[in-house]
Amino acid sequence: MAQVPQTFFDALAVRTWCGLALTALGRAREEIDAINVYPVADGDTGTNLYLTVESAATAVEAVFAGHEAGSGAGPARKPSLADAARAMAHGALIGARGNSGTILAQLLRGMAQVLSADGETPHTDGDGLSRALRYAADSARQAVAHPVEGTVLSVASAAADAAQGARGDCGTVARAAYAGACAALAATPGQLAVLERAGVVDAGGRGLVAVLAALVETFTGELPALSALSGSPSPARARVEPADVVTHPACADPAAGEDRGDGPDGEGGPAFEVIYLLEAEDTAVARLRRRLDALGDSLVVVGGDGLWNVHVHVDDAGAAVEAGVEAGRPYRIRITHFGLDDAHTRGGGRPPRERVQRAVVAVVPGEGLAGLYAEAGATTVLARPGEPPASGELVEAVRRAHAREVVLLPNDADLRHTAAAAAEQARTEGIRAALIPTRSAVQGIAALAVHEPGRRFDEDVVAMTSAAGATRYAEVAVAERQSWTMAGICQAGDVLGLIDGDVAVIGSDVTTAAETVLNRMLAAGGELVTLVLGDEAPEGVAEHLRARVREAYLAVDTVVYRGGRQGALLLIGVE
């Protein structure tokens, strides 16, 4: 069915644009993933852009649904342009994935700030759209610590320049912006050597062209062909074809060294991608930018009004998360360990998109453990108290791990079925997946300790399963309400000691309850005690327990980790 064009930029136009952009990115996702060689050749730019726009579209639909529900039996109410534009921006911000997705979220936020125009007449005509595109491009460039030409930033700037030179309605301005973006996209290989060597255009820029094509369709009812404009790349592969450009998708020797910017491609770059949402004040974010810039590269911080999306590539994932903790409240933390064959760590002329052989994907309950697991080579999914991850989040983590074989550690009995669904989905995508039914993060630590990627897959899974199964687990927490337990009736505020998931101790003092739990666990024997401290654990509890183990159990070692905001005051493992 032909798209009915919108005349002005109103709430319905925002809704239509988001839906069409999602469809366009769905069609182009695999193509964009295939040409993703910068800033990291991890083959997920198309997927990240799709997920970012999906989150934006979902937020806009929720606003429309809310207004329609509020109209009762009367005619359906429509949200204002400001309502829809802000929902689009907020949805993109909280759902942004990867480097390009984070930048796209800032582009949409910049447009929303102009379109909503607090206290002014909304900019709904062609001139308003032109202003929105200009502000979006400028704000996105400011969000990147070290902008590099030949990326999505160049394409966005060119689109804004072309839009400013156009005069007319929204359709005319959108067509001009699209034409400018296509020309800039075709020029990206001449601006960035890694693209020229690979014979591809910038993947993030290609995604933005798809989003702008949807904008043209929104206001004209016609979807422009990518190849319809002079100088644009072929729609089949989005490759560039001049005689002096290599047309194979693999990168050539990366040792030539690119400019440091929204992602270097040189050998020996950072090992981890860290992304999180952050609730923080502007002054704290300014300090955070400086600290993260010193820790790594590909730094993009977008957002405002107290909510930010932070993206950075670093060697010390824990330090990047700790910087967020110092700035405010980080959550939805995602840490990806770049594979041994990606663009950051490869040598010679190895193809950039070769998968690693094996990866571990783990659900972890706190920021500190996320850093610990990531440093051990795992791709992590953070589960905050009351916010368990869905199977889709685990599937996304499996895809980010970019491996032929994946071991899943749910680290929570309640997540076993969720993880099983994710493993099944991974198998349908050609990934060999195994689920180890870990019920606590300390069991996951034990499994990771014996993980050997060079071993046969089945042998590795058996060894990890055996290590996890040989680890008893416990936690010390505070009761939220009165309830019946295996140890009797507890009241809200009581300290609970749970062993292997069942309440074994009810008390009033954290240290005393923890010592009782530990003594009961060690009564059955053990060689190693693992303590994971939550942020709210009392000072000195770890040293007290360590001293108790030294005094009473001479052959038992103790290791202590800081878990961050993990829900429980203390996690205990005994192997």
Secondary structure as UniProt FT lines:
FT   HELIX           11..34
FT   HELIX           45..70
FT   TURN            71..73
FT   HELIX           81..95
FT   HELIX           98..116
FT   TURN            118..119
FT   HELIX           126..143
FT   TURN            149..150
FT   HELIX           152..164
FT   HELIX           170..191
FT   HELIX           193..198
FT   HELIX           203..220
FT   HELIX           226..228
FT   TURN            230..231
FT   TURN            235..237
FT   TURN            243..244
FT   HELIX           254..256
FT   TURN            267..268
FT   STRAND          272..279
FT   HELIX           282..295
FT   STRAND          296..304
FT   TURN            305..306
FT   STRAND          307..314
FT   HELIX           317..327
FT   STRAND          329..337
FT   TURN            340..341
FT   TURN            343..345
FT   TURN            348..349
FT   TURN            352..353
FT   STRAND          356..364
FT   HELIX           367..375
FT   TURN            376..377
FT   STRAND          379..382
FT   TURN            385..386
FT   HELIX           391..401
FT   STRAND          403..409
FT   HELIX           413..415
FT   HELIX           416..428
FT   TURN            429..430
FT   STRAND          432..435
FT   HELIX           441..450
FT   TURN            453..454
FT   HELIX           457..469
FT   STRAND          472..478
FT   STRAND          483..485
FT   TURN            486..487
FT   STRAND          488..490
FT   TURN            492..493
FT   STRAND          495..499
FT   TURN            500..501
FT   STRAND          502..507
FT   HELIX           510..522
FT   TURN            523..524
FT   STRAND          528..534
FT   TURN            535..536
FT   TURN            539..540
FT   HELIX           541..552
FT   TURN            554..555
FT   STRAND          557..564
FT   STRAND          570..574
//
